[in-house]
Amino acid sequence: MVAQRLAAEAQKPLELTEEERAAEADRQNELRRQEGISEGPPLPQPKPAVAASWAKAIAAVMAGER
């Protein structure tokens, strides 16, 4: 009986209070800030050839060639 109750409780996820959730979110954000990571998933990086093509096009527009 006791073993069944303990097993059932072990299956439940730990429930955090609103304050504990906020504190954990603050802690995670502080760790991200210290590591230089912005919130959210990382932005995809363009392939080098695409980045070079865009850089060339932007430079041409800024120089007034287009």
Sequence and secondary structure as in RCSB ss.txt:
>XXXX:A:sequence
MVAQRLAAEAQKPLELTEEERAAEADRQNELRRQEGISEGPPLPQPKPAVAASWAKAIAAVMAGER
>XXXX:A:secstr
 HHHHHHHHHHS     HHHHHHHHHHHHHHHHHTT  SSS      HHHHHHHHHHHHHHHTT  
